[in-house]
Amino acid sequence: MSYLFNEENSHPRHKESRDVENVLVLQGGGSLGAFACGVFKALVKKNVRIDIVAGTSIGAVNAAIIVGSKSDHPEKELENFWIEIAESSPNVIPDIFVFDYDDKAKKYISKKISSASANAAIFGVPKMFTPVWWRWSPWSHEENDNSKIYDRNKREQLEHYYDFLNPGNLTYFYDHSPLAKTLDRYIDYKKLNLAATKEELPEVLRLIITAVDVMTARPLIFDNAKMEIKAKHILASAGYPVYGFPWIEVEDNLYAWDGSLLSNTPVREVIEVSPRNDKNIFIVENYPRKIHRLPSNMAEVESRAKDIIFSDKNMDNIKMSRLITRHIQLIEILYDIIQKKVDPAEIDRHQLEKIKSEYNSLINNYGAQIKSVTRIVRSELESPSMLQNADFSPKTIKELIAQGETKTMEKLSYCQSVKYDFNIK
């Protein structure tokens, strides 16, 4: 569904200083993040200009590749990344076939259950993450081992070995530092430093990724307009502890976990860092909010619960943003009346200065109008699984990319049919 808000345009005095930004918001979701790859491919095909890319967890990974792509075709780089990840996915445990009762057909039918998620859980996905036992496995000594990102001295290795022998001391089960080495092939980290590269590369996009402070539970926003984003910030945003991933020390004594612990759809964070410019927002939803039937077994119950936990919950934020926009517009009208019809000499000088100061603070720092919210939602699975976001098999990844592209093309065609313009290039 596309929500088109029809408030009046900003006050004429702000015409030159207030832009309209197209924002792409990417949810977390493990392997489901491949869906966003297809979405971005379609946006590029349709020449939709994107100004800000925001993401958390795997959405942060996607966003960083889009913004920092080493080539002029980030959509191709993003797809290559996902294919590389998928092709590294192990296939040790074979798929299994079971007989399942079909209520509609009133008979038992043969059904294949993919083992891709089980393979990822046990063996990891070497180009992305590996289980802690991998360090002492025969594979960890291969010449092209992607799991050894950081050199560790013998003492550190010994400490990790003792932790492995005593699992009670472990704080994580998977090492996702291999992701950093994979990203090195796709990201030019200089391009992620917007402040330093804007003069050289005026087309560099704004990147916003989110995490959470482990010690204080406060949100962390990594904004390339205000800081230099490095691999550690991306790893921090993707360090989901419930699935066994570690925290990352992004600064001295600042430890960060996955931003989806607070919000899996960083719309609020975009408005917070860019509160003045008007916006068209594209939200890529890996977890559908609506389903067509109740879950029929515990696996589907777990899957649906996960959908709800990670689904977008920004409608209240969007409503609040619209309310603030209305307040700003009212302030503009009242300020115009005061300027035109009230003799400044009749107002106490200190009170007038206070009014002007407060007016400038509100008008210059707030007032972004959300002109549209377009949701591109991944289709629910016919047979949902509690491990649906851990299926990194090439077949599933390619299907998700294709689905994202198809659904986005359909959505954009609909928006164009109702003559809505997203600032096409």
N, C-alpha and C positions, 0 to 999 in steps of 0.2 A: 504494500500500500504506500502511496506517496501522499504526504501531507503538504498541502500548499497553503502557506499562511499569507493572507492578503492585507496585512497592515499597510498603511501608507508608507511611502519611502521616507528616508531620513530627511531631516530638516535641510532646506537648501544651503544653509551656511556650512554644512558638513559635506557637501557634494564632492569637494576636491580631496578631503582628508579621510573619508570613510569608503573603503572598498567593499566589494562583494567577494568573499572567499569560498571556493569549493573545497569541502573537507571530506576526506575519506577516512572513516573510522573502522578499524579492523579488530575483531574480537580474538581472544585466545581460543584454543580448542585442539591443541596437538595436531594430529594428522588432518583434522578437519580444516586446518588453515589453508590447505591446498585449494579449497573452494574460493578463497579470496584471490588466488592467483588468476583463476578464470574470470573473476569479476574485473580485476584490473586490466586484463587483456581486452575485455570488451570496452571498457572506458577509453582505452587507447585507440581502439578501432573506430570508436564513435567520436574521437577527437574532443572528449570532455576534458577541459582543463582542470587539473587538481593543484591546489595551492598549499594545503596542509594534509599530511598523512599522520594519523595517530593510531597507536596500537598498543596492546599489552600481550604478554606471553608470546605465542607464535605470531600473533598480530604485530608485535614489535619487530620480530624477525622479518616478516613480510615488508613492514613499513621501512625498515632500515635498508633493505635491498632496493626497494622502489626509489628511495631518496638518494642512496649512495651508490647506485649501480655504476660499475666501471665502464659500461658501454652507453650508447645513446638510446638503447632499447631496453629499458628496465623490465618491460613485460616479458621479453625473451630470457633475460637473466633470471628473473623470478621463476619462470617455468623450468629452466635448466637446473636451478637449485632444487626444486621439488623432485624432479626426475632423478637427480643424483642421490638425494636422500632416499628415495623409494628404491632405487636399484641397489643401495647398500643394505637394505632391509634383509635380514637372514631368512632362510626358508628351511630351517632344520626340522621343525615339526610339521608334518603334512596336514593338509585339510582333512576333515573327517566328514563322513556321511551318516546321517541319522534318519530315522523314520519319525515324522511329525504328523499329528492328526490335523487335518484340514476341516474346520467346522463347516465351511461353505460346501465343499465337495463331499463331506461326510465319509472320508476315507483317509487312510494313512498314505503320506507321500514321502518320497525320498528328498532329503534336504541337505545341502552342503553347508558346513560351518567352517568359515575361514579360520585358519590358525595364525594369521598375520599378527594379531594383537598379542597372542600368547608368545609368539617368537620374539616380539619386541620387548615384552615384559621380562622374558628370561634371558635373552641374548642382547637386548638393546638394538639400536640402529646405529652402526659404527660411525657414520658420517655426522651423527647428531648427538647421541648419548650412548654410554656403555655402563653396564652394571659394575659395581665396585669389584666383584670377583674377577673382572676382565683383566685387571692389572697383573694377576698371577696366572692367567691362562696362557696356553701355548700361542694363541693368536696375538697377544700383546707384544710379542717379540718379532713380529713380522717387519720387514724392512719399511714398508709403506704404512706403518701403523698410525692411523689418524687419531687414536685415543690418547696419544702422548703429546699433549699440547704444551704443558709446562714441564721444564726440567725439574726433577726432584732429586735432592741428594740422598745418600744411602740412609741417613738417619730418618728423614721424612718417610721414605719408603718403608722402613722398619716400623715406624709408628702406625702407618696405614695397615701394615700387615697384622699388627697386634689388634687393631680395631676390627679387622676382618675376622680374626679368631674369636673375638668377643663382640658379637653383633650388638650387645646392649650399649656399647659405646658409640655406635654409628649414629650420625645425625642425618644421613642421606644414604640412598641405595644406588643412585645413578649419578655418574659424572657426565655433565653435559658440556664440558670444555671442548670435546671434539667439534661441537657446533662452531666454535670460534674459528677453528682452522678452516672449516668448510666455508664460512662466511668470508674469509680472507680472499677467496677466489672470486667473489662477487661484489664486494663492497670496497669502494675507495673512501677510507675514513676521513680523508681531507674534505670530501664533499659533505660530510655530516657536520662540519663546522661552518654553519651558515654565516656567522658574522665575519669570518675570515675569507670566505669564498664568494660572497655576494657580488663584489666588484668584478671578479674574474669570471664568475659563472652566474649571471643574473637569473637563470632559470632554475637554480637549486631550490628545492622545496623545503618547507618547514617540516621538521620531524618532531613528533611528541610521543615519547614512550613512557610507560608508567610502571611503578614498582611500589613496594610497601616496606617501611622500616621495621625490621624484625623486633627491635627492642621497644619501640614506642607505638607501633601500629599506625603511624601517620603516613599519609600518601606521599610518594616521591614522584616528581614529574621531571623527566629528563628532556629538556627543550633545546634543540640545536641552535636556536637563536640566542640562547643565554649561556651555553656551555658547550664544551667539546665532548661529543658522544663517542665512546669507545666500545670495544667488544664487551667489556665487563658490564656495561650498562644494559646491553642487549641480553646477556646471560642472566643478569639479575632479574630482568623483567620476565624471563622464561623459567625461573627457578621455582616451580610449584612444589611445595613441600609435601602435600598430601599424596602426590605420586612418587615421592622419594627423591626429589631434586634438591640440591644444596642452596643455601643462601650465598650471596656474593658480597665481598667487601668492596664497595664502590668508592669509599673514601676511608680515611683512617677512622676506625671504630664506627663506621656506618655500614650496617649489614642489611642487604635488601633481598626480599623474596618477590615472587610473581605478583604483578599488579592486579591480577584477576581475583586475588583474595579480597580486595576491596570493591573493585568494579571491573567487569569483563568487557565493558563498552565505554571507553574513555571520552564520552561527549562532554561531561562536566569539566574535565581537565582542559579540553580545547577552549571552552568558553572562558575558563579561568585565565588562561595565558593569552587569549586573544579576545578580550571582552568588548572591543569597539567596532570591529569590522563585521558587516552583515554576512550571513552564511547560508549556503546550500550544503546540507549534510547528507552524505551517503553512508549508511550503516550496513556493514556486511555482517550478517547474523549467521554464525555457525550453529547456533542452538535455537531451533524454532520455538516460538512462544505458544503457538497453537498446534494442536494435533487433532486428528479426525476420529480417533477412537480411544477408549480407555486401554491402559496396558493390560495384557492378558496373562503375564507371568512375572516372576520376580526379576528376571533379566530386563524386561521392558519397564518394570517399575523403577529399577535403578537408573536406567537410561533416561526415563522421563524426569526423575528427580534431578539428574545432572543437567538436563535441558533447562529446568526452572532455576537452578542455582546459578548457571552461567548465562542465562538469557538477559537481554537488554532491559534495564529498569530505569530508563532515562525519561520516560514520559513526564514524570513530575518535574524533572529538571528543565525539560523543554517548555512546560507550562509556566514554570517560574520565570524562565528567560523571556517568554512572551509578556508576562505581567510586568517585568522590569522595563521592557521596551515600551509598553503603554505608559508607565510612569514617566519615563524619559520624555516621551512625546508630549505628555501633559505639562511637564516642567518647561519644555520648549515654548509651548503656547503661552503659559503664564509669564514666562520671562519676556517674551515679545510684548505682551500687554504692559508689563511694568516699564519696559524700555520706551514704549510709544506713548503711554498715557499717564505716567506718573512723573512728576517733577522730582528729580533726584534731590533737590534742595529740601523737599518736604520729608525725606527719609533720613533717619539718623545715619551719619556717615559710617560709623562702625558697623551698624546693622547692614548697610548697603554693601560694604566690603565683605562682610560675612556671607551675604547672599551670593555675590559674584564669585567668591572663592569656592563656595559649596557647589554652585552651578558649574564652574569650570572643572571641578573635580569629578562630578558625576558625568557630565557630557563628554569630557575628554577620555575618561577611563572606562565608561560603560556604554550600554545602549546598542550592542550588537543585536540585530534583528535576524532571527532564524527564518529565512524566507521559505525553506522547504526541508523536509526530512524524507529521504527516499530509502526504504529498507529493501535490501536484497537478501532473501532468506533461503538458506539451504533446505532442500526438501527432506522431510523426515524419512527414515529408512522403513522399508516394509517390515523388516524384523529387527527392531532396535537391539543393541547390545550395550552392556555397561562399559565395554572396552572399545566403543566405536571410535573414540578419538586416539586410539593407539594402533590403528590399522594403517601401516605405512607401505603396504604392498603396492607395486607399480600399477596394478589393475585399479585398485581403489583410488590412488592418487590421481591417475589420469581421468577417472570418472568424475571425481570431485572438480578438477580443473574444467572439464567440459561442461559440467552442470553449472558452475559459476559463470562461465562465459555465456551459455545459452540463456540463463535466467536474467542476466544483466542486459543482454541485447533485447529481450522481451520487455523488460522494465523501461529501458530507454526509448524503445519504439512507442510504448504507451504514453510516456511523458511527452514525446514529440507530437503525438496525435492530439494531445490536448493543448498543444502549442505552448509548452513550458520550456524555457531556455535555461540550460545550466551553464551558460557562458562557454559555448563551444569555441575551440581554438580558431 
